[in-house]
């Protein structure tokens, strides 16, 4: 039916998944051409291997959404012109030469870009993103790190001055350059590995320092703390969700980090069991803790002396705190008695705020 009266029937969406239907690359090529003739607005192609894509796919004036997922290279033609494309999702692909740069630069109205590179064992993988209109960018390199854990060789360059939302899942190393993101409002940063280059970790945080909301997840505490460089200040940050899955965190480091967040209103913490808490009482209390912080939420709370020490410091100095939310990690066996003892101990701590309520969940 796709080939009958192509100019008389329009098509909104075309989706193919080779897990659902058995289709060869040549037939898919014809289907894509037929849908483009009908002015299709959305195309989604999910293929195990890299299919042959028609050049018309990269010069369509009707496409608004394009989502491609397959292992292999995307052969982007020299000329790319997708003037109405707003959403571009590329998953588990291998960029070749400057293919990503040509593709993204040819999308003049692009607003939403998601990229999950699959990498290549041959040469360097290059991801060069230049888009004045881009508002949301998701870069997820977990597939690349899983497939080539000991042979990471890629370069990331980002120039997106209108970016408002940035999600980044990667290690930190000497492989990327970031332009200023002055309009950025929200960032979701997951640093899965730390390659002992604090300058690049600092550069990444500097690029997102204007955000109002930040989710920051790290494995190695050195990613953020213990830097010999000047600390990164987040002047507009009001919400921080901080997760440290490693067991090397110190409460002292976290308090020092709060000095960089002068207007923080809500803090969410997820920690593994720490080796050390407040090694020594901080000489100065962060201004946000004294005058700004209204809610603290601790996820996976465990009965650990270092955790009680940190919570006690927060409660005694948070003068305008309204809520302390405790989410229990849970225990097998005597869970009820354990929770009851934790509650009693927390409620006995001195509070600097007269209006603070401790909520258990």
C-alpha positions as CSV (number, residue, x, y, z in Angstrom):
1,X,0.0,0.0,0.0
2,X,2.9,2.4,0.6
3,X,3.6,2.4,-3.2
4,X,0.1,3.1,-4.4
5,X,-0.9,6.8,-5.0
6,X,2.0,8.2,-3.1
7,X,0.9,11.8,-3.5
8,X,-2.7,11.3,-2.4
9,X,-2.3,9.8,1.1
10,X,-0.2,11.4,3.8
11,X,1.6,9.5,6.6
12,X,2.3,10.7,10.1
13,X,4.5,8.0,11.6
14,X,6.6,5.0,10.3
15,X,8.1,2.6,12.7
16,X,10.1,-0.7,12.0
17,X,11.5,-3.0,14.6
18,X,13.3,-6.2,13.3
19,X,12.6,-7.9,16.7
20,X,8.9,-7.7,15.8
21,X,9.0,-8.3,12.0
22,X,11.6,-10.0,9.8
23,X,12.6,-7.5,7.1
24,X,15.7,-7.2,5.0
25,X,17.7,-4.0,4.5
26,X,16.7,-3.7,0.8
27,X,13.0,-3.8,1.6
28,X,13.4,-1.3,4.4
29,X,15.2,1.0,2.0
30,X,12.1,1.0,-0.2
31,X,9.7,1.5,2.6
32,X,11.6,4.5,3.9
33,X,11.6,6.1,0.4
34,X,7.9,5.5,0.1
35,X,7.1,7.1,3.5
36,X,9.2,10.1,2.6
37,X,7.2,10.5,-0.6
38,X,4.1,10.7,1.5
39,X,5.5,13.4,3.7
40,X,6.0,11.3,6.8
41,X,6.7,13.3,10.0
42,X,8.1,10.7,12.3
43,X,10.4,7.7,11.5
44,X,11.7,5.1,14.0
45,X,14.1,2.4,12.8
46,X,15.2,-0.3,15.2
47,X,17.6,-2.8,13.5
48,X,20.2,-5.2,14.9
49,X,22.7,-4.4,12.1
50,X,23.3,-1.1,10.3
51,X,20.8,-0.9,7.4
52,X,21.3,0.9,4.1
53,X,19.6,4.3,4.4
54,X,18.5,6.4,1.4
55,X,20.0,9.8,1.0
56,X,16.5,11.3,0.8
57,X,16.2,10.5,4.6
58,X,18.8,13.3,5.2
59,X,17.1,15.9,3.0
60,X,13.4,15.5,4.1
61,X,11.4,18.7,4.7
62,X,8.6,16.9,6.4
63,X,10.5,15.0,9.1
64,X,10.0,16.3,12.6
65,X,11.2,13.2,14.5
66,X,13.9,10.7,13.6
67,X,14.9,7.8,15.9
68,X,17.6,5.3,14.8
69,X,18.8,2.3,16.8
70,X,21.3,-0.2,15.4
71,X,24.9,-1.5,15.7
72,X,27.1,0.0,13.1
73,X,28.0,3.2,11.3
74,X,25.6,5.8,10.0
75,X,26.6,6.8,6.5
76,X,25.7,10.4,6.4
77,X,25.8,12.0,2.9
78,X,27.8,15.2,2.3
79,X,24.6,17.2,2.0
80,X,22.3,17.2,5.0
81,X,19.2,19.4,5.2
82,X,16.4,18.6,7.7
83,X,14.9,22.1,8.2
84,X,11.9,20.9,10.3
85,X,13.5,18.1,12.4
86,X,13.0,18.8,16.1
87,X,13.9,15.4,17.7
88,X,16.9,13.2,16.8
89,X,17.7,10.0,18.7
90,X,20.7,7.9,17.7
91,X,21.3,4.7,19.8
92,X,24.2,2.2,19.7
93,X,25.8,3.6,16.6
94,X,29.4,4.2,15.5
95,X,30.1,7.7,14.4
96,X,32.4,7.8,11.4
97,X,34.7,10.8,10.7
98,X,32.6,14.0,11.0
99,X,29.2,12.3,10.4
100,X,27.6,13.5,13.6
101,X,28.8,17.1,13.0
102,X,27.3,17.1,9.4
103,X,24.0,15.5,10.6
104,X,23.4,17.7,13.6
105,X,24.5,20.9,11.7
106,X,22.0,20.1,9.0
107,X,19.1,20.1,11.5
108,X,18.5,23.8,11.6
109,X,15.6,23.6,14.1
110,X,16.8,20.7,16.3
111,X,15.7,20.9,19.9
112,X,16.1,17.4,21.3
113,X,19.2,15.2,20.7
114,X,19.8,11.8,22.3
115,X,23.0,9.9,21.5
116,X,24.1,6.5,22.7
117,X,27.3,5.7,20.8
118,X,28.3,2.0,20.5
119,X,31.9,2.8,19.7
120,X,34.4,1.1,17.4
121,X,37.5,-0.9,18.0
122,X,39.0,0.8,14.9
123,X,40.4,4.3,15.4
124,X,38.9,7.1,17.4
125,X,35.2,7.8,17.9
126,X,34.4,11.4,17.3
127,X,31.2,13.1,18.6
128,X,31.1,16.8,17.5
129,X,27.9,18.6,18.3
130,X,27.2,22.1,17.1
131,X,23.6,23.3,17.3
132,X,22.5,26.9,18.1
133,X,18.9,25.7,18.5
134,X,19.4,22.6,20.7
135,X,17.5,22.7,24.1
136,X,17.9,19.2,25.4
137,X,21.0,17.0,25.0
138,X,21.5,13.4,26.3
139,X,24.9,11.7,25.9
140,X,25.1,8.2,27.2
141,X,28.4,6.3,26.8
142,X,27.6,3.3,29.0
143,X,27.5,1.0,26.0
144,X,30.9,2.2,24.8
145,X,32.4,1.8,28.3
146,X,30.9,-1.7,28.6
147,X,32.0,-2.9,25.2
148,X,35.6,-1.4,25.3
149,X,36.3,-1.0,29.1
150,X,40.1,-0.9,28.6
151,X,40.3,0.8,25.2
152,X,38.3,4.1,25.4
153,X,39.4,6.4,22.6
154,X,36.9,9.1,21.6
155,X,36.5,12.8,21.5
156,X,33.4,14.8,22.4
157,X,33.0,18.5,21.5
158,X,29.8,20.4,22.4
159,X,28.7,23.8,21.3
160,X,25.1,24.3,22.1
161,X,24.5,27.9,23.5
162,X,20.7,27.5,23.8
163,X,20.9,24.3,25.9
164,X,18.4,24.1,28.8
165,X,18.7,20.4,29.8
166,X,21.8,18.3,29.7
167,X,22.1,14.6,30.6
168,X,25.6,13.0,30.6
169,X,26.6,9.4,31.5
170,X,30.3,8.9,31.1
171,X,33.7,8.7,32.6
172,X,35.9,11.7,33.0
173,X,39.0,12.0,30.9
174,X,40.9,14.1,28.4
175,X,38.4,13.8,25.6
176,X,35.9,16.6,25.5
177,X,35.5,20.4,25.1
178,X,32.4,22.2,26.2
179,X,31.2,25.7,25.3
180,X,29.5,27.9,27.7
181,X,25.9,26.9,28.6
182,X,24.5,30.1,30.1
183,X,20.8,29.1,29.5
184,X,21.2,25.7,31.1
185,X,18.5,25.1,33.8
186,X,18.8,21.3,34.6
187,X,21.7,18.9,34.4
188,X,21.8,15.1,35.1
189,X,25.5,14.1,35.4
190,X,26.5,10.5,36.0
191,X,30.3,10.0,36.1
192,X,30.9,6.2,36.0
193,X,34.6,6.2,36.1
194,X,37.3,8.7,37.2
195,X,40.5,8.7,35.3
196,X,42.6,10.8,37.7
197,X,42.3,14.0,35.8
198,X,40.7,16.5,38.2
199,X,41.1,19.3,35.6
200,X,38.6,17.6,33.3
201,X,36.2,16.9,36.1
202,X,36.3,20.6,37.1
203,X,35.8,21.6,33.4
204,X,32.7,19.5,33.3
205,X,31.2,21.1,36.4
206,X,32.1,24.5,35.2
207,X,30.1,23.9,32.0
208,X,26.9,23.2,34.1
209,X,27.5,25.7,36.9
210,X,24.6,27.9,35.9
211,X,21.9,25.2,36.5
212,X,19.1,25.5,39.0
213,X,18.6,21.8,39.3
214,X,21.4,19.2,39.4
215,X,21.5,15.4,39.7
216,X,25.1,14.4,40.3
217,X,26.1,10.8,40.7
218,X,29.7,9.6,41.2
219,X,31.5,6.5,42.0
220,X,34.9,8.0,43.1
221,X,34.7,10.8,45.6
222,X,37.8,12.4,44.0
223,X,35.7,13.3,41.0
224,X,34.3,16.2,42.9
225,X,36.3,16.6,46.0
226,X,40.0,16.9,46.9
227,X,40.7,19.0,43.9
228,X,43.7,21.2,44.0
229,X,42.0,23.6,41.6
230,X,39.6,26.5,42.6
231,X,36.2,25.1,43.6
232,X,33.3,25.5,41.1
233,X,30.6,27.8,42.4
234,X,26.9,27.1,41.5
235,X,25.3,30.6,42.1
236,X,21.8,29.6,40.9
237,X,21.5,26.1,42.2
238,X,18.4,25.5,44.4
239,X,18.0,21.7,44.1
240,X,20.8,19.1,44.4
241,X,20.3,15.3,44.2
242,X,23.7,13.9,45.1
243,X,24.6,10.2,44.9
244,X,27.9,8.6,45.8
245,X,27.8,4.9,45.3
246,X,31.4,4.4,46.4
247,X,32.4,3.8,50.0
248,X,35.1,6.5,50.2
249,X,33.0,9.6,50.9
250,X,33.6,11.8,53.9
251,X,31.1,14.1,55.5
252,X,33.7,16.8,55.7
253,X,34.0,16.8,51.9
254,X,30.2,17.2,51.5
255,X,30.1,20.2,53.9
256,X,32.9,21.8,51.9
257,X,31.0,21.3,48.7
258,X,27.9,23.0,50.2
259,X,30.0,26.2,50.5
260,X,29.8,26.3,46.6
261,X,26.0,26.3,46.7
262,X,25.0,29.6,48.3
263,X,21.3,29.4,47.4
264,X,20.5,25.7,47.8
265,X,16.9,25.1,49.0
266,X,16.6,21.3,48.8
267,X,19.3,18.6,49.2
268,X,18.8,14.9,48.4
269,X,21.6,12.5,49.5
270,X,22.3,8.8,48.6
271,X,25.4,7.3,50.1
272,X,27.0,3.9,50.5
273,X,28.2,3.1,54.0
274,X,31.0,5.6,54.6
275,X,34.5,4.8,55.8
276,X,34.8,8.2,57.5
277,X,32.3,10.8,58.5
278,X,33.2,14.3,59.7
279,X,36.9,13.9,60.1
280,X,36.9,17.1,62.0
281,X,34.2,19.7,62.7
282,X,34.2,22.3,59.9
283,X,35.5,25.7,60.9
284,X,32.8,27.5,59.0
285,X,29.2,26.5,58.3
286,X,28.0,26.9,54.7
287,X,25.7,29.9,54.3
288,X,23.1,27.8,52.5
289,X,22.8,25.5,55.5
290,X,22.4,28.5,57.8
291,X,20.0,30.6,55.8
292,X,18.6,28.9,52.7
293,X,18.2,25.1,53.0
294,X,14.6,24.2,53.7
295,X,14.5,20.4,53.0
296,X,17.0,17.5,53.3
297,X,16.1,14.0,52.1
298,X,18.4,11.1,52.8
299,X,17.8,7.9,50.8
300,X,18.8,4.5,52.0
301,X,19.6,5.7,55.5
302,X,21.6,3.2,57.5
303,X,22.3,3.0,61.2
304,X,25.9,4.2,61.0
305,X,27.7,6.5,63.4
306,X,29.1,8.6,60.5
307,X,25.6,9.1,59.1
308,X,24.3,10.2,62.5
309,X,27.2,12.5,62.9
310,X,26.5,14.2,59.5
311,X,22.7,14.5,60.2
312,X,23.4,15.9,63.6
313,X,25.6,18.6,62.1
314,X,22.9,19.5,59.6
315,X,20.1,19.7,62.2
316,X,22.1,21.8,64.6
317,X,23.1,24.4,62.0
318,X,20.1,24.5,59.5
319,X,18.3,27.4,60.9
320,X,15.4,27.6,58.4
321,X,15.0,23.8,57.8
322,X,11.4,22.7,57.4
323,X,11.7,19.0,56.6
324,X,14.2,16.3,57.2
325,X,13.0,13.2,55.2
326,X,14.6,9.8,56.2
327,X,14.2,6.9,53.8
328,X,15.3,3.7,55.5
329,X,17.5,1.3,53.7
330,X,15.7,-1.6,55.4
331,X,17.0,-4.6,57.3
332,X,16.2,-8.2,57.4
333,X,14.8,-9.6,60.6
334,X,14.3,-7.1,63.4
335,X,13.4,-4.3,61.1
336,X,10.7,-2.7,63.2
337,X,12.9,-2.5,66.3
338,X,15.8,-1.2,64.2
339,X,13.7,1.6,62.7
340,X,12.2,2.5,66.1
341,X,15.7,2.9,67.6
342,X,16.8,5.0,64.7
343,X,13.7,7.3,65.0
344,X,14.3,7.8,68.7
345,X,17.9,8.7,68.2
346,X,17.2,11.2,65.4
347,X,14.4,12.8,67.3
348,X,16.7,13.3,70.3
349,X,19.2,15.4,68.2
350,X,19.2,19.1,68.9
351,X,17.8,21.3,66.1
352,X,18.6,24.8,65.1
353,X,15.3,25.3,63.4
354,X,12.1,25.7,65.4
355,X,9.9,24.6,62.6
356,X,11.7,21.5,61.4
357,X,9.8,18.3,61.1
358,X,11.4,14.8,60.7
359,X,9.5,12.6,58.3
360,X,10.2,8.9,58.1
361,X,9.4,6.8,55.0
